[in-house]
Amino acid sequence: MDRFQAMEVFTRVVETGSFTRAAAALRLPKTTATTLIQRLETKLGVRLLNRTTRSVSVTPDGIAYYEHCRTILTQMHEAEEALAHRHATPSGPPALTFQH
C-alpha cells in the first residue's frame, strides 16, 4: 500500500464527504479509494470513517489523523514544488552580454 496515496484519498474523502467525489477528484476508481482506506484503517488499527449507504462521517480518531495528514501532505507538496522550481531555474554565473 502506498501510504501517501492512502493519506491523499483519506483527506479527499474527509473534505468532499464522499468516496465517489474523492475518487473522481483523484482520478481513481471508487473501489481503489475504498480499498486504500480499508487498508489504511487496518494498518492503523482504528476506524477513521463511519460509512453508511448514504453518508460518510469522520470519527474522532479520523479527525486527529486528518489534521496530521494535511500537514504531512502540504509539506510533501511544498518540498516537491521547491525541488521542481530549483531545477527549472537556471543556475551558474549570469551570461555576459556585450554591447556593440
Summary of the structure (lengths in Angstrom):
residues: 100
radius of gyration: 19.9
end to end distance: 62.3
largest distance: 75.9
contacts: 241
relative contact order: 0.13
helix: 66%
strand: 6%
